[in-house]
Amino acid sequence: MVNKKTTEYLAMVRDKTGFSDYKIAKNYAINQSNLSKYSSGKAALSETHAWLFANILDLDPAEVVAHTKYEHAVNTGNKEKAIFWQEQLNKIFASNQSIKIKISQFNAIVGDIRTNAQKMLNFVIEAADAGAHLIVFPEMALTGYPPEDLLFRDGFMIQVEEQIDFLCDSIPSSISVLFGSPFRNDDSLFNSAYCIQNNRISHVYHKQELPNYGVFDEKRYFSSGNNSYVFECQKTKIGVLICEDQWVDGPISKLCQLDVDIVISLNASPFQAEKHNDRLNICKNYASEFEVSYIYVNMVGGQDEVVFDGNSFVLDSKGTLIQQLPEFKEHSCFHTDSMQNFDPVMLEESIYSALVLATHDYIQKNSFNGALIGLSGGIDSALTLAIAIDAVGSENVHAVMMPYQFTSTMSLEDSELQALSQGVTFSSIDIHPMVEAFNLSLKDLFENSFRDITEENIQARVRGVLLMALSNKHHKIVLATGNKSEMAVGYATLYGDMCGGFSPLKDISKTMVYQLANYRNTISRVIPDRVITRPPSAELSPNQLDQDSLPPYDILDDILIRFVEKKQSVNQISEQGHDFEVVNKITSMILKNEYKRRQSAPGPKISSNAFGKERRYPMTSKFQP
């Protein structure tokens, strides 16, 4: 911005009117002496004459007055007034610029309201310094999502209200802020979007559509809003939606009847394989149908069983993608920035990134010192180790091999190779003495009975005890290594290999485990080839293979997808070419092992129906599928 002077404005009036100074003085009743001072630069325009010149030149009078007031302050050496009028000029010129919106793809920590608020403030200050007029944060950015029953605590909502006051007092007055937070009104709670302008809350919008399916329980906590919200920033009319509002026609149809220029949607939308295209397509349809620009801002980060992928984007009024933020990374940019070249990613890359972020955030946000993993020589523990290292670094990971008499030489060699080649702490604990001690203690009680799965499970439970002891001593979380295929049919030992505080592969089928292992090796070869190519085995008895008791994993996983995710019956699955007896056996195993899954560690949701809080089946049931 260049500050204009009185002499320049006078020259502009001469050009516009074609008058001499004498004629200007006469026609506009300006004292000739004053006009001479204006012409020589000895005096700045008076406020009256500044307003007069602005009208002649069709300029904003406030702009001309501010320029001449600044000029007078400089000429008289009044630094305080010069600073004041410079600030007014900055505001005036900012109001005439096209709107600049900063999108903040934000990773919040549930319940850490003060830290979230300070982090938001840092982003706001940075955005204001960069010339942003508005900054937008995701749904529930202040509290993290989902806060669940924390919402029922009075102290929780008091902290929310205190930090909103803190933001109002602290943010620069030059920038507007739009962010998600719960709102309390008497006995009602709302999932809301707050708009702060000029250091005060200008309005609060309440989410109209409350999801109550899958991982969502919003009707347990919130009341529904019923009004649209439009605010103005930089002479631009902006309409606001929150997440589920955009998945039905009602809210956006009502909103766009209010002649908005831009729709901004605040989201805490969890990752699900290939879900991003669904979001894009529905928003493209809205943008083109209603001829509005569309800004979708999503949360990023892991929270217990869900992981938010970010993937925020901007569409123009024709539905064309003009800005795409990265997936699984905290990121901030202007909605008008040139779109970065984020190449399309493979499904395996997205899923692997989701598992790494979920594992990182669970460990970090729960203040563990690192991760402990029981290495078996199999592909599940090998992939879990790779995820852990990518999540928190090799220096924070401890891999433990616990061989017994059925552990193969191949497993011993491959486990040590993977651990040492990646620089993690590696230990080997011989469990023979402990297993034999258990067997000896139980010998009399097991008299006249044959060896069976009981003895196999003792091995797994000894390993679980050792891992939990190391976890207690070193404050590292044990990562369970079981996959979704095993958890579905109960092919896991309760209090044994199911031990752990977090289970990265809980929603990953065995066939996808192989795909992810091969994908990870395209980045760098961290999983030995023999681990991927060898037949899977629990190695709890001589020459044991998984497929001695289970169908091949490609068949098993197809049955699981159809039964668990698509909710097909035994007959429907059999009609797809699967043997009826096999399907009946597998589906019965799934239902009978609900009690095990209820006691399993949490793990990130990847599929359309994950074991955990999303899938709520009774443990006691006689249902026949």
C-alpha positions in Angstrom: 0.0 0.0 0.0 1.3 3.5 -1.0 0.2 6.4 1.2 -1.2 9.2 -1.0 -0.5 12.9 -0.2 -2.6 16.1 -0.5 -0.6 17.1 -3.6 -1.5 13.9 -5.3 -5.2 14.2 -4.6 -5.1 17.9 -5.8 -3.5 16.8 -9.0 -6.2 14.1 -9.4 -8.9 16.8 -9.0 -7.3 19.0 -11.6 -7.2 16.0 -14.1 -10.8 15.0 -13.3 -12.3 18.5 -13.6 -9.9 20.2 -15.9 -9.9 23.2 -13.5 -7.0 25.4 -12.5 -6.3 25.9 -8.8 -8.0 29.3 -9.0 -11.2 27.7 -10.5 -11.1 24.8 -8.0 -11.0 27.4 -5.1 -13.8 29.4 -6.6 -16.1 26.5 -7.6 -15.7 24.5 -4.4 -15.5 27.5 -2.0 -12.0 26.7 -0.8 -9.9 29.5 0.6 -7.2 30.4 -1.9 -4.5 30.5 0.8 -5.4 27.0 2.0 -5.3 25.7 -1.6 -1.9 27.2 -2.1 -0.6 25.4 1.0 -2.2 22.2 -0.4 -0.5 22.7 -3.7 2.9 23.3 -2.2 2.7 20.4 0.2 2.9 22.6 3.3 -0.5 21.5 4.6 -2.6 18.3 4.5 -6.2 18.4 3.5 -8.6 19.3 6.2 -11.3 16.7 6.9 -13.9 18.7 5.1 -11.8 19.2 2.0 -10.7 15.5 2.1 -14.4 14.5 2.0 -15.0 17.0 -0.8 -12.2 15.7 -2.9 -13.3 12.1 -2.3 -16.7 12.9 -3.7 -15.2 14.7 -6.7 -13.0 11.6 -7.4 -15.6 8.9 -6.6 -13.3 7.5 -3.9 -14.1 6.2 -0.4 -14.1 9.3 1.8 -12.7 7.2 4.7 -9.7 6.4 2.6 -8.9 10.0 1.7 -9.5 11.2 5.2 -7.2 8.6 6.7 -4.5 9.3 4.1 -4.5 13.0 4.9 -4.8 12.5 8.7 -1.7 10.2 8.4 0.0 12.9 6.3 -0.7 15.6 8.9 0.5 13.4 11.8 3.8 12.7 9.9 4.3 16.4 9.1 3.7 17.5 12.7 5.9 14.6 14.1 3.0 13.0 16.1 4.2 9.4 16.0 1.3 8.0 18.0 -1.3 9.5 15.6 0.7 8.4 12.6 0.6 4.8 13.9 -3.1 5.0 14.6 -3.9 6.3 11.1 -1.6 3.8 9.4 -3.6 1.0 11.2 -6.9 2.5 9.9 -5.5 2.6 6.4 -4.5 -1.0 6.7 -8.0 -2.0 7.7 -9.6 0.1 4.9 -7.5 -1.5 2.2 -7.9 -4.9 3.7 -11.7 -4.5 3.5 -11.4 -3.9 -0.3 -9.3 -7.1 -1.0 -10.8 -10.4 -2.2 -11.4 -12.7 0.8 -8.4 -14.8 1.9 -9.5 -17.9 3.9 -6.9 -20.0 5.8 -7.9 -23.6 6.1 -6.4 -25.3 9.2 -6.5 -29.1 9.0 -6.2 -29.6 12.7 -5.1 -32.5 15.0 -6.9 -32.0 18.4 -6.5 -33.9 21.6 -9.8 -34.9 23.2 -10.3 -33.2 26.5 -7.1 -31.1 26.4 -9.1 -28.0 25.8 -6.5 -25.5 27.0 -3.8 -27.0 24.7 -6.1 -27.1 21.7 -7.1 -23.5 22.3 -3.5 -22.3 22.5 -2.6 -24.3 19.3 -5.6 -22.7 17.5 -4.4 -19.3 18.7 -1.0 -19.9 17.2 -2.5 -20.8 13.9 -4.7 -17.7 14.0 -1.8 -15.4 14.7 0.2 -16.9 11.9 -2.8 -16.6 9.5 -3.4 -13.0 10.5 0.3 -12.1 10.0 0.0 -13.7 6.5 -3.0 -11.4 5.6 -5.9 -13.9 6.1 -9.3 -12.4 6.7 -10.8 -15.7 8.0 -9.4 -18.9 9.4 -11.4 -22.1 9.6 -10.9 -25.1 11.9 -12.8 -28.4 11.9 -15.8 -29.7 13.8 -15.1 -29.9 17.5 -11.6 -28.5 17.1 -11.6 -27.0 20.6 -12.5 -30.3 22.4 -11.4 -32.9 20.0 -13.8 -35.5 18.6 -15.6 -37.5 19.9 -15.6 -36.2 23.5 -18.3 -38.8 24.4 -19.5 -38.7 28.0 -17.1 -35.9 28.9 -19.9 -33.7 27.6 -22.0 -34.7 30.6 -19.5 -33.2 33.0 -20.1 -29.7 34.1 -16.4 -29.0 34.6 -15.8 -30.0 31.0 -18.2 -27.4 29.7 -16.9 -24.8 32.0 -13.4 -25.3 30.5 -14.9 -25.0 27.0 -16.5 -21.7 27.9 -13.4 -20.3 29.6 -11.2 -21.1 26.5 -13.7 -19.5 24.1 -13.4 -16.4 26.2 -9.6 -16.7 26.0 -9.8 -16.9 22.2 -12.1 -13.9 22.0 -9.7 -11.9 24.1 -6.5 -13.1 22.4 -7.0 -13.3 18.7 -6.0 -10.3 16.5 -9.1 -8.1 15.7 -8.2 -8.1 12.0 -9.1 -11.7 11.5 -12.4 -13.7 11.8 -12.3 -17.3 13.2 -14.7 -20.1 12.5 -14.3 -23.3 14.6 -16.2 -26.2 16.0 -17.1 -26.6 19.7 -19.9 -27.8 21.9 -22.4 -25.1 23.0 -24.4 -25.2 26.2 -27.8 -23.5 26.6 -29.7 -24.2 29.8 -30.1 -28.0 29.8 -29.4 -28.4 26.1 -26.1 -29.2 24.3 -25.4 -28.5 20.7 -22.6 -29.5 18.3 -21.8 -26.0 17.1 -19.7 -23.7 14.9 -18.6 -20.5 16.6 -17.8 -17.4 14.6 -15.5 -14.8 16.3 -15.3 -11.4 14.7 -13.9 -8.2 16.2 -13.0 -10.2 19.3 -16.5 -11.3 20.1 -18.7 -14.2 19.2 -20.8 -12.9 16.3 -22.9 -16.0 16.1 -23.1 -19.7 16.9 -24.5 -22.2 14.4 -26.0 -25.5 15.7 -25.6 -28.7 13.7 -28.9 -29.8 12.3 -28.3 -33.4 11.3 -27.0 -35.6 14.1 -25.5 -38.9 13.0 -26.4 -41.9 15.2 -24.9 -44.9 13.4 -21.5 -46.6 13.1 -19.1 -44.9 15.5 -21.4 -41.9 16.0 -23.7 -41.4 19.1 -24.6 -37.7 18.6 -28.2 -38.0 19.6 -27.0 -39.3 23.0 -25.4 -35.9 23.7 -26.7 -33.2 21.4 -29.9 -31.4 20.5 -30.5 -30.6 16.8 -30.3 -27.0 15.5 -33.0 -25.9 13.0 -31.7 -22.6 11.6 -29.3 -21.8 8.8 -26.4 -19.5 9.4 -24.8 -16.9 7.1 -22.2 -14.4 8.1 -20.3 -11.7 6.1 -16.6 -11.4 5.9 -14.8 -9.2 3.4 -18.1 -8.4 1.6 -18.5 -12.2 1.0 -21.6 -14.1 2.2 -20.5 -17.3 3.8 -22.9 -20.2 4.8 -21.9 -22.8 7.4 -22.6 -26.5 7.7 -21.3 -29.1 10.1 -20.4 -32.6 8.7 -23.6 -34.7 8.6 -25.5 -31.6 7.4 -24.0 -32.1 4.0 -25.0 -35.7 3.6 -28.7 -34.8 3.3 -30.3 -32.3 1.1 -32.2 -30.2 3.6 -29.6 -28.0 5.3 -27.7 -27.0 2.2 -30.9 -26.4 0.2 -32.1 -24.0 2.9 -28.7 -22.4 3.2 -28.3 -21.7 -0.5 -31.6 -20.0 -0.7 -30.0 -17.2 1.3 -27.8 -16.2 -1.7 -24.4 -17.3 -0.2 -21.1 -17.0 -2.1 -19.2 -19.7 -0.2 -20.3 -22.7 1.8 -17.9 -23.8 4.5 -18.4 -27.3 6.0 -16.7 -28.2 9.3 -16.0 -31.9 9.6 -14.7 -34.6 11.9 -15.1 -37.4 9.4 -13.3 -40.6 10.2 -11.2 -42.4 7.6 -12.7 -45.3 5.8 -11.1 -47.0 2.8 -12.1 -45.1 -0.4 -14.5 -42.8 1.4 -12.7 -39.6 0.2 -14.2 -39.9 -3.3 -17.7 -40.1 -1.8 -17.1 -36.8 0.0 -15.8 -35.1 -3.1 -18.6 -36.2 -5.3 -21.4 -35.1 -3.0 -19.8 -31.7 -2.5 -19.1 -31.3 -6.2 -22.8 -31.9 -6.9 -23.8 -29.2 -4.4 -21.3 -26.7 -5.6 -22.4 -27.0 -9.3 -26.1 -27.3 -8.5 -26.2 -24.2 -6.2 -23.3 -22.4 -8.0 -21.4 -21.7 -4.8 -17.8 -22.2 -3.9 -17.4 -25.0 -1.3 -14.7 -25.4 1.4 -14.5 -28.7 3.2 -12.3 -28.7 6.2 -11.7 -32.0 8.1 -10.0 -33.0 11.3 -6.8 -35.1 11.1 -5.4 -37.5 13.7 -6.0 -40.7 15.7 -8.6 -40.9 18.5 -9.0 -44.4 20.1 -10.8 -46.5 17.4 -11.1 -43.8 14.8 -8.6 -42.0 12.7 -9.3 -38.8 10.8 -7.7 -38.4 7.4 -7.8 -34.7 6.8 -8.1 -34.6 3.0 -9.7 -31.1 3.1 -10.5 -29.5 -0.2 -11.9 -26.5 -2.0 -14.3 -26.5 -5.0 -15.2 -23.6 -7.2 -18.8 -22.8 -8.2 -18.7 -25.2 -11.1 -17.7 -28.1 -8.8 -14.1 -28.1 -10.0 -11.4 -29.1 -7.5 -9.1 -26.2 -7.0 -7.4 -27.1 -3.7 -6.6 -30.4 -2.1 -4.9 -30.7 1.3 -2.9 -33.9 2.1 -4.2 -36.9 3.9 -3.1 -37.8 7.4 -1.0 -34.7 7.9 -1.8 -31.5 9.9 -1.7 -28.8 7.3 -2.7 -25.1 6.8 -3.0 -23.2 3.6 -5.0 -20.4 1.9 -8.1 -21.5 -0.1 -6.7 -19.5 -3.0 -3.2 -21.1 -3.0 -2.1 -23.0 -6.1 -3.1 -26.6 -5.6 -0.1 -28.7 -4.5 0.6 -31.7 -6.6 -0.7 -34.5 -4.3 -0.6 -37.5 -6.6 -3.4 -40.0 -6.3 -2.5 -42.7 -3.7 -3.0 -46.4 -3.8 -5.5 -47.9 -1.4 -2.7 -49.7 0.5 -0.8 -46.4 1.0 -3.9 -44.7 2.5 -4.6 -47.6 4.8 -1.0 -47.9 5.9 -0.8 -44.2 6.6 -4.0 -44.4 8.6 -2.5 -47.2 10.8 0.8 -45.3 11.3 -1.0 -42.1 12.3 -3.5 -43.9 14.6 -0.6 -45.8 16.3 1.5 -42.6 16.7 -1.4 -40.6 18.2 -2.5 -43.4 20.6 1.0 -43.8 21.9 1.8 -40.1 22.1 -1.6 -38.8 23.3 -1.6 -41.4 26.1 2.0 -40.5 27.1 3.6 -43.9 26.6 7.4 -44.0 26.2 7.2 -46.2 23.2 6.0 -49.6 22.0 6.6 -53.2 22.9 6.0 -55.9 20.3 6.2 -59.7 20.6 7.9 -60.9 17.4 6.9 -64.4 16.3 8.5 -64.6 12.9 5.1 -64.3 11.2 3.8 -61.6 8.9 1.4 -60.0 11.4 4.0 -59.1 14.0 6.4 -58.1 11.2 3.9 -55.6 9.8 3.0 -54.3 13.3 6.7 -53.7 14.0 7.1 -51.7 10.7 4.0 -49.7 11.6 5.4 -49.0 15.1 8.8 -47.9 13.8 7.2 -45.6 11.3 4.9 -44.2 14.0 7.3 -43.4 16.8 10.8 -44.2 15.6 13.0 -47.2 16.0 14.6 -45.8 19.1 11.3 -46.0 20.9 10.4 -49.6 19.9 11.4 -52.8 21.8 10.9 -56.1 19.9 10.8 -59.3 22.0 11.2 -62.9 20.6 10.0 -65.6 23.0 10.8 -69.0 21.5 9.5 -72.4 22.6 10.2 -75.9 21.3 7.8 -75.4 18.3 9.4 -72.1 17.2 11.1 -72.7 13.9 14.7 -71.7 13.1 13.3 -69.6 10.2 11.2 -67.6 12.7 14.1 -67.0 15.0 16.3 -65.8 12.1 13.8 -63.6 10.4 12.6 -61.9 13.6 16.2 -61.0 14.6 17.0 -59.9 11.1 14.0 -57.6 10.9 14.5 -56.1 14.4 18.3 -55.5 14.1 18.1 -54.2 10.5 15.7 -51.5 11.7 17.7 -50.5 14.7 15.1 -51.4 17.4 16.0 -52.8 20.8 15.8 -56.6 20.5 15.5 -59.2 23.2 15.0 -63.0 23.2 13.5 -64.7 26.2 13.4 -68.5 26.3 10.0 -69.5 27.7 10.7 -73.2 28.2 11.2 -73.0 32.0 8.0 -71.0 32.5 5.9 -73.2 30.2 7.2 -76.4 31.9 6.5 -74.9 35.3 2.9 -74.3 34.4 2.6 -77.8 32.9 4.1 -79.3 36.0 1.8 -77.4 38.3 -1.2 -78.5 36.3 -0.1 -82.1 35.8 -2.2 -83.7 38.5 -5.3 -81.6 37.5 -4.8 -82.6 33.8 -4.3 -86.3 34.6 -6.1 -88.7 32.2 -6.7 -85.9 29.6 -5.1 -85.6 26.2 -2.9 -82.7 25.1 -5.0 -80.1 23.2 -5.4 -76.4 22.7 -5.1 -75.8 26.5 -1.3 -76.5 26.4 -1.0 -74.3 23.3 -2.7 -71.4 25.0 -0.3 -71.7 28.0 2.5 -70.8 25.7 0.7 -67.7 24.4 -0.3 -66.6 27.9 3.3 -66.9 29.2 4.3 -64.6 26.4 1.6 -62.2 27.3 2.7 -62.1 31.0 6.3 -61.3 29.9 5.2 -58.5 27.6 3.0 -56.9 30.2 5.8 -57.1 32.8 8.1 -55.3 30.4 5.4 -52.8 29.7 4.9 -52.0 33.4 8.6 -51.7 34.0 9.4 -49.4 31.0 6.1 -47.7 30.4 5.9 -48.8 26.8 2.6 -49.9 25.4 2.2 -53.5 24.2 0.9 -53.5 20.6 -1.2 -56.6 20.0 -0.5 -58.1 16.6 -3.7 -60.0 15.7 -5.6 -59.2 12.5 -9.3 -59.0 11.8 -9.6 -62.4 10.2 -8.2 -64.0 13.3 -10.3 -61.9 15.7 -13.4 -62.7 13.7 -13.2 -66.5 14.2 -11.6 -66.4 17.6 -8.2 -67.7 16.3 -6.4 -65.9 19.1 -5.7 -66.6 22.8 -7.5 -64.5 25.4 -4.9 -63.1 27.9 -2.2 -64.5 25.5 -1.4 -63.0 22.1 -4.5 -60.8 22.6 -2.6 -58.9 25.3 -2.0 -55.3 24.5 -3.1 -51.8 24.8 -3.6 -51.1 21.1 -4.1 -53.3 18.1 -3.0 -51.7 14.8 -4.2 -54.6 12.6 -7.6 -55.1 14.4 -9.6 -54.1 11.3 -7.2 -55.4 8.7 -8.0 -58.7 7.1 -5.2 -61.3 6.6 -5.2 -60.8 2.8 -4.8 -57.0 3.4 -2.0 -57.7 5.8 -0.1 -59.3 2.9 -0.9 -56.3 0.6 0.3 -53.8 3.2 3.5 -55.8 3.8 4.3 -55.8 0.1 3.4 -52.0 -0.1 5.7 -51.2 2.9 8.6 -53.1 1.2 8.2 -50.8 -1.9 9.4 -47.9 0.3 12.2 -49.9 1.9 12.6 -53.6 2.4 11.9 -53.9 6.1 10.0 -57.2 6.1 12.0 -60.3 5.1 10.7 -62.1 2.0 10.4 -65.4 3.8 8.1 -63.8 6.3 5.7 -62.9 3.4 6.0 -66.1 1.4 5.9 -68.8 4.1 2.6 -70.4 5.1 1.2 -68.7 8.2 1.4 -70.6 11.5 0.9 -69.9 15.2 3.7 -72.4 15.9 2.1 -73.7 19.1 2.3 -77.3 18.1 4.4 -79.5 15.8 4.1 -78.6 12.1 1.1 -76.4 12.7 -0.4 -74.3 9.9 -3.3 -71.8 10.1 -5.1 -73.6 7.3 -5.2 -76.9 9.2 -8.2 -75.4 11.1 -9.3 -72.5 8.8 -10.1 -72.3 5.1 -7.6 -70.5 2.9 -7.5 -66.8 3.8 -8.8 -65.5 0.5 -11.9 -67.7 1.0 -12.2 -66.8 4.7 -11.9 -63.1 4.1 -14.5 -63.0 1.4 -16.9 -64.8 3.8 -16.0 -62.3 6.5 -16.6 -59.3 4.3 -20.0 -60.6 3.2 -21.1 -61.6 6.8 -19.6 -58.8 8.9 -19.5 -55.8 6.6 -22.3 -56.6 4.1 -24.4 -58.4 6.7 -25.4 -61.2 4.3 -27.0 -64.5 5.5 -25.4 -67.9 5.3 -27.6 -68.7 2.3 -26.8 -65.5 0.5 -23.0 -66.1 1.0 -23.3 -69.7 -0.2 -25.1 -68.5 -3.4 -21.8 -66.6 -4.2 -20.0 -69.9 -4.7 -18.9 -70.7 -1.1 -19.4 -74.2 0.4 -22.5 -74.1 2.7 -20.9 -76.1 5.5 -17.8 -73.9 5.5 -19.9 -70.7 5.5 -22.0 -72.1 8.4 -18.9 -73.1 10.4 -17.2 -69.7 9.9 -20.3 -67.6 10.7 -21.0 -69.6 13.8 -17.4 -69.1 14.9 -17.8 -65.3 14.4 -20.9 -65.1 16.6 -19.5 -67.5 19.3 -16.4 -65.4 19.8 -18.0 -62.1 20.5 -16.9 -62.4 24.2 -13.3 -62.5 23.1 -13.6 -59.4 20.9 -15.3 -57.6 23.7 -12.1 -58.0 25.7 -9.7 -57.1 22.9 -7.5 -54.0 22.6 -8.9 -51.1 20.6 -7.6 -50.6 17.1 -8.2 -48.2 14.2 -11.4 -48.5 12.1 -10.6 -48.9 8.4 -13.5 -50.8 7.0 -17.3 -50.1 6.8 -17.9 -52.3 9.8 -15.1 -52.7 12.3 -15.0 -54.8 15.5 -15.3 -52.5 18.5 -17.8 -49.8 19.4 -19.1 -49.7 15.8 -20.3 -53.3 15.9 -22.4 -54.0 18.9 -23.5 -57.6 19.1 -24.6 -59.5 22.2 -22.2 -61.9 23.7 -25.0 -64.1 24.8 -27.2 -65.0 21.8 -28.8 -67.9 20.1 -29.2 -66.2 16.7 -28.7 -68.4 13.7 -27.5 -66.5 10.6 
